[in-house]
């Protein structure tokens, strides 16, 4: 089982709680804005990689997973 999504969700909740405890509603808003921005950047990167993978012929050596993992292209 992959624990990364669970740990990311727990970290997000802890950040939201820390923002709330430190600065109240303003801290909560700042942390929430940062988390939403991070998620949008991640989705944009994923869509870009998937578009690049869709432009390659079927069976090409480099797939989207390699690019998301930060590995250099094989082909």
WODASUL-V483989 format. One record per helix or strand. SS is the DSSP state (h for helix, s for strand). FROM is the first residue (numbers start at 1). TO is the last residue. If there is no record, write none. Layout:
BEGIN
ss->SS from->FROM to->TO
ss->SS from->FROM to->TO
END
This chain:
BEGIN
ss->h from->4 to->23
ss->h from->25 to->55
ss->h from->64 to->68
END
